[in-house]
Amino acid sequence: MLSLWRRQMGSKACRLMSTSTPSGGFPPPRLFDYATVTSSLNVGDAIEAVEDAFGALARGGVDVPLPMHIGIEESAVAGPGDCHIKGGYVSGTPTFTVKLACVSFYKNAERGLPPGSGIFIVVNAVTGAPLGVFQENRFMTDLRTGAAGAVAMKHCSIPSQDNVGFIGCGAIAKNMARAAAAIRPYKGLAYALDEDMAITFAEEMQ
């Protein structure tokens, strides 16, 4: 997703982040809100970025540490929920990225909030200074996951086959369906434990 960010935000983002350095410290990182993130990224660019990242990983040019997990037990003042912290650096690039994803906060429904949130932090690989914070709330995560499925379809499936099956019909399946359509036309088969969800998925993906 880092190369996708660079491609989409480009020099505009770099200019926005090039603020004056305060005495004794780094300039503050630039915040890109959810509306900016969702309006700036598309599935085609995501597929290209994920394909590039897989290639770099296969060549041994990516440092990807094991994820960090924080489990939030339910108490009077917290939880329940989970926090996952992940990151990576592609060798030779000017920045690296860390993602913080909070998931499974299912009691948020009682508060009128979604069950999870997420941010990406882009950091200067020369100085270690944070450059930008992207409020993505799973948008970039789901877009990336769908793009990964499309890359697998592109390289691992038989081009003449036009049947694609989706087991599960939630947000990730929808992103995979849209990304797969960017590779080639197909006929889809959807399965979900909830029949109404499968029907809705099929109607939305027509």
C-alpha positions in Angstrom: 0.0 0.0 0.0 3.0 2.3 0.4 3.7 2.4 -3.3 0.0 3.0 -3.9 0.1 5.9 -1.5 3.1 7.4 -3.3 1.4 7.0 -6.7 -1.9 8.5 -5.7 -0.9 11.3 -3.3 2.4 12.0 -5.2 4.1 15.4 -5.0 0.9 17.0 -3.6 1.2 15.0 -0.4 4.9 15.6 -0.2 4.3 19.3 -0.5 1.7 19.1 2.3 4.1 17.3 4.5 7.0 19.7 3.8 6.2 22.0 6.7 8.8 24.0 8.6 10.7 22.2 11.3 10.1 23.6 14.8 13.0 24.2 17.0 14.3 21.0 18.6 12.0 18.6 16.8 10.4 17.2 13.6 7.5 18.8 11.8 4.1 17.4 12.7 2.8 14.6 10.5 0.1 15.4 8.0 -3.3 13.9 8.7 -5.3 12.4 5.8 -8.9 11.8 6.9 -11.1 8.9 5.8 -12.8 10.9 3.1 -9.5 11.9 1.5 -8.2 8.3 1.6 -11.3 6.8 0.1 -11.5 9.4 -2.7 -7.9 9.1 -3.6 -7.4 5.3 -4.0 -8.8 2.8 -6.6 -8.7 -0.9 -7.1 -6.5 -0.8 -10.3 -3.7 1.1 -8.5 -4.1 -1.2 -5.5 -3.6 -4.3 -7.7 -0.5 -2.8 -9.2 0.9 -1.8 -5.8 0.3 -5.3 -4.3 1.8 -7.0 -7.3 4.9 -4.9 -7.0 5.1 -5.6 -3.2 4.8 -9.4 -3.8 7.6 -9.2 -6.3 9.8 -7.3 -3.9 9.0 -9.8 -1.1 9.9 -12.8 -3.4 13.2 -11.2 -4.2 14.0 -10.8 -0.5 13.8 -7.0 -0.6 11.2 -6.5 2.1 11.6 -6.4 5.9 8.3 -7.6 7.4 8.4 -8.2 11.2 5.9 -10.4 12.9 2.7 -8.7 13.9 2.2 -7.4 17.4 -1.1 -8.2 19.2 -2.8 -6.5 22.1 -5.8 -8.2 23.6 -8.2 -6.0 25.4 -10.2 -8.0 28.0 -13.6 -6.8 28.8 -13.8 -4.8 32.1 -15.7 -1.9 33.5 -13.5 0.6 31.6 -12.3 -1.3 28.5 -13.0 -3.8 25.8 -13.5 -6.4 24.7 -11.4 -6.0 21.5 -8.1 -6.6 19.8 -5.3 -4.4 18.4 -2.9 -5.5 15.7 0.2 -3.6 14.8 2.0 -4.5 11.6 4.6 -2.8 9.4 7.1 -3.2 6.6 9.9 -1.7 4.6 10.8 -2.2 1.0 14.6 -1.9 0.6 15.7 1.2 -1.2 12.5 3.2 -0.7 12.4 6.6 1.1 9.7 5.6 3.6 8.3 2.7 5.6 4.8 2.1 6.9 3.2 0.9 10.2 -0.4 0.0 10.5 -2.5 0.0 13.7 -5.8 -1.9 13.4 -8.3 -2.2 16.2 -10.8 -5.0 15.6 -13.5 -7.0 17.3 -14.8 -4.1 19.4 -18.3 -5.6 18.9 -19.9 -3.6 21.7 -19.4 -0.5 19.6 -22.7 -1.4 18.0 -24.4 -0.2 21.2 -22.6 3.1 20.7 -23.5 3.5 17.1 -19.9 2.9 16.0 -18.3 0.3 13.7 -16.5 -2.6 15.4 -13.1 -1.5 14.3 -10.8 1.3 13.2 -7.4 1.6 11.6 -4.6 4.0 10.7 -1.5 3.9 8.6 1.6 5.9 9.6 4.1 6.7 6.9 7.6 7.3 8.2 10.7 8.9 6.7 13.2 6.1 6.3 16.2 8.5 6.4 15.3 10.4 9.6 12.7 8.3 11.3 10.2 11.2 11.3 6.5 10.4 10.9 5.3 12.1 7.7 1.6 11.2 7.4 -1.2 9.5 9.3 -3.9 8.0 7.2 -7.3 7.3 8.8 -8.4 4.4 6.7 -10.8 2.4 9.0 -10.3 -0.8 7.1 -10.7 0.8 3.7 -7.1 0.4 2.6 -6.9 -3.0 4.4 -9.9 -4.4 2.6 -8.8 -2.8 -0.7 -5.4 -4.5 -0.3 -6.9 -7.9 0.6 -9.1 -7.8 -2.5 -6.1 -6.8 -4.6 -4.1 -9.7 -3.3 -6.8 -12.1 -4.4 -6.8 -10.5 -7.8 -3.0 -10.9 -8.1 -3.4 -14.5 -7.2 -6.1 -14.9 -9.8 -3.9 -13.2 -12.4 -0.9 -15.4 -11.9 -2.3 -18.7 -10.6 -5.6 -19.4 -12.4 -6.2 -20.7 -15.9 -6.9 -17.7 -18.1 -9.6 -19.5 -20.0 -11.6 -20.3 -16.8 -14.3 -17.8 -16.0 -15.8 -19.3 -12.8 -15.0 -17.7 -9.5 -16.3 -18.8 -6.1 -16.7 -16.6 -3.0 -17.1 -18.4 0.3 -18.3 -15.7 2.7 -20.1 -12.6 1.4 -18.9 -9.8 3.7 -16.7 -6.7 3.0 -13.6 -8.6 2.0 -15.5 -10.7 -0.5 -17.0 -7.6 -2.1 -13.5 -6.1 -2.5 -12.2 -9.4 -3.9 -15.1 -9.5 -6.4 -14.4 -6.0 -7.6 -10.7 -6.6 -7.8 -11.2 -9.9 -9.7 -13.4 -8.0 -12.2 -10.4 -5.7 -12.9 -8.4 -8.8 -14.0 -11.0 -10.4 -16.4 -14.7 -11.0 -16.7 -16.1 -13.9 -14.8 -19.1 -15.8 -13.5 -19.4 -15.8 -9.8 -20.7 -18.3 -7.3 -21.4 -16.9 -3.8 -21.8 -18.9 -0.6 -22.6 -17.6 2.9 -24.1 -19.1 6.0 -26.7 -16.3 5.9 -28.7 -16.8 2.7 -29.9 -13.2 2.7 -26.3 -12.0 2.8 -25.4 -14.2 -0.2 -28.4 -12.8 -2.1 -27.5 -9.2 -1.3 -23.9 -9.8 -2.3 -24.9 -11.3 -5.6 -27.2 -8.4 -6.3 -24.6 -5.8 -5.4 -21.9 -7.4 -7.5 -24.0 -7.7 -10.7 
